[in-house]
């Protein structure tokens, strides 16, 4: 059985939701500390001034993004056409745009981790890889979204 | 069986694609060729929806980056250590000074910062160094989680006799309220700055103290004590028991201190 791209996108989004939800929990609970394997320093990253945007934890923004990606993936798997015959293409475009924004911002955050904060959070890097993979997988949908719609 | 179905699906897709592309470009070949060059380029990139979505994504990222750009929440002016005599914990000045001032403050409060920067040095020069006034800091950490964490960090520094130096750093690095200026990482960075100024300051001990969260109860108790005493705003000052609120000018303090001295009989 061949795994369709939309299934892979949806599964990766679900993993992203789990990671972002965990990091959001850690961000809001002052007594909690992100589990780190020792390779990085999650606490230093989570405590840095870059971990919040206008007071909102970056992890919460990531959670919102992954939930939206998951919703889009499920809608595409279900073959929704509520917005007319162009719905699959529209959902594909939104998926790419959202993942593209996530990948760009994750790239910026990873740069900060390496060169400004001087600490790595494995969860954040994993999330960056996931959202970048989603963006790459979603790229073909900009041109041929129908290839993912179940027959 | 499923392979046949898949091949059939692909054939159907190929047959449908030209029609879909014709619809996407808005009609017949004649109309497409009549479009201006920029529109044909835009269409070749997927049309307004695709290009607009990508541009919107880039715009969102730019806004996010600008909102937490380096230095947005932390003032990076150089820290200049202040020499203080007669420091005992959170009290500064002679214990036998006739005028005792208790300052109720929050490290996130901008008016407390103003007092610390503008009035405190003049108070020190005129009254504290002369042995007339003893200034004691009292937590009233009510502006959010970073107020409490900053207070705890200051208490950890106090364990090593550096409360007032750390207090200076906190007010120097004050940023947007709960905007990350007093994140745990930054509080530890301030400790490293303190170690650079005072080699005997032990950063590891400070970090352990901060991570333990043990000073939270101290800050909470002080805040509750202040609230119970009816202190409702920061900064507030008790000058020999008499309440003075807001960040006042040195003239107002001078007058209040003279009155306190007269009342105590030490000013004659």
Interface residues (C-beta under 8 A of the other chain):
Chain A: X30 X31 X43 X44 X45 X47 X48 X49 X50 X51 X52 X53 X54 X55 X58 X61 X89 X90 X93 X94 X96 X97 X98 X100 X101 X104 X105 X108 X116 X117 X142 X143 X144 X146 X147 X151
Chain B: X5 X9 X12 X13 X16 X17 X20 X46 X49 X50 X53 X54 X56 X57 X58 X60 X61 X64 X65 X67 X68 X70 X72 X73 X74 X145 X149 X175 X176 X178 X179 X180 X181 X183 X184 X185 X186 X188 X213
